[in-house]
């Protein structure tokens, strides 16, 4: 008996099958996948920057 792994959809939390047959994995549907993509495109998700709060060096300081 083959047991297929089930995971929670990162968007809605519903269970989703983790297998090659689920072309939207780890999402449960195309809708959830597109909602997540839209959030990245609109900058709703951001990767934290270790140097936040620091201004980039200006050209004057590098001469």
VOTITOR-999994 format. One record per residue (C-alpha): residue number from 1; x, y, z. Coordinates in Angstrom, 2 decimals. Each point is the difference from the previous one (the first is absolute). Example, Ala and Ser with C-alpha at 12.3 -4.5 7.8 and 13.67 -1.06 7.14 Angstrom:
# VOTITOR-999994
+------+---------+---------+---------+
: resi :       x :       y :       z :
+------+---------+---------+---------+
:    1 :   12.30 :   -4.50 :    7.80 :
:    2 :    1.37 :    3.44 :   -0.66 :
+------+---------+---------+---------+
***
This chain:
# VOTITOR-999994
+------+---------+---------+---------+
: resi :       x :       y :       z :
+------+---------+---------+---------+
:    1 :    0.00 :    0.00 :    0.00 :
:    2 :    1.41 :    3.36 :   -1.04 :
:    3 :   -0.65 :    2.82 :    2.46 :
:    4 :   -0.06 :    3.40 :   -1.64 :
:    5 :    1.24 :    2.91 :    2.06 :
:    6 :   -2.56 :    2.66 :    0.90 :
:    7 :    1.05 :    3.55 :    0.82 :
:    8 :   -1.84 :    3.19 :    0.95 :
:    9 :   -0.45 :    2.52 :   -2.80 :
:   10 :    2.13 :    3.03 :    0.95 :
:   11 :   -2.74 :    2.35 :   -1.19 :
:   12 :   -3.30 :   -1.38 :    1.33 :
:   13 :    1.08 :   -2.81 :    2.36 :
:   14 :   -2.01 :   -2.75 :   -1.72 :
:   15 :    1.67 :   -3.36 :   -0.41 :
:   16 :    1.78 :   -0.56 :   -3.27 :
:   17 :    1.65 :   -3.08 :   -1.46 :
:   18 :    3.77 :    0.27 :   -0.45 :
:   19 :    0.53 :   -1.96 :   -3.18 :
:   20 :    0.93 :    0.55 :   -3.65 :
:   21 :   -3.71 :   -0.28 :   -0.87 :
:   22 :   -0.71 :    3.22 :    1.92 :
:   23 :    1.41 :    2.57 :   -2.41 :
:   24 :   -0.70 :    2.84 :    2.45 :
:   25 :    1.94 :   -1.45 :    2.95 :
:   26 :    0.50 :    1.08 :    2.70 :
:   27 :   -3.27 :    1.85 :   -0.66 :
:   28 :   -3.36 :   -1.74 :   -0.20 :
:   29 :   -1.16 :    1.80 :   -3.13 :
:   30 :    0.95 :    2.42 :   -2.74 :
:   31 :   -1.97 :    2.70 :    1.84 :
:   32 :    2.14 :   -0.28 :    3.13 :
:   33 :    3.17 :   -0.07 :   -2.10 :
:   34 :   -1.02 :    3.21 :   -1.82 :
:   35 :   -0.97 :    1.77 :    3.24 :
:   36 :    3.47 :   -0.76 :    1.38 :
:   37 :    1.69 :    1.14 :   -3.22 :
:   38 :   -1.99 :    3.24 :    0.12 :
:   39 :    1.12 :    0.63 :    3.57 :
:   40 :    3.65 :   -0.32 :   -1.06 :
:   41 :   -0.57 :    2.25 :   -3.05 :
:   42 :   -1.63 :    2.73 :    2.12 :
:   43 :    2.80 :   -0.12 :    2.62 :
:   44 :   -2.33 :   -1.33 :    2.70 :
:   45 :    2.69 :   -2.58 :    0.81 :
:   46 :    3.52 :    1.19 :    0.61 :
:   47 :    3.22 :   -1.73 :    0.86 :
:   48 :    1.51 :    1.67 :    3.09 :
:   49 :    3.15 :    1.99 :   -0.58 :
:   50 :    2.74 :   -0.40 :    2.60 :
:   51 :    1.19 :    3.54 :   -0.63 :
:   52 :   -3.35 :    1.79 :    0.21 :
:   53 :    0.32 :    3.42 :    1.45 :
:   54 :    3.35 :    0.62 :   -1.65 :
:   55 :    0.31 :    2.24 :   -3.03 :
:   56 :    2.01 :   -1.32 :   -2.94 :
:   57 :    3.44 :    1.58 :   -0.37 :
:   58 :    0.03 :    3.12 :   -2.13 :
:   59 :    2.46 :    0.58 :   -2.85 :
:   60 :    1.77 :    2.65 :    2.09 :
:   61 :    1.01 :   -2.54 :    2.66 :
:   62 :    1.47 :   -2.45 :   -2.52 :
:   63 :    2.46 :    2.43 :   -1.57 :
+------+---------+---------+---------+
***
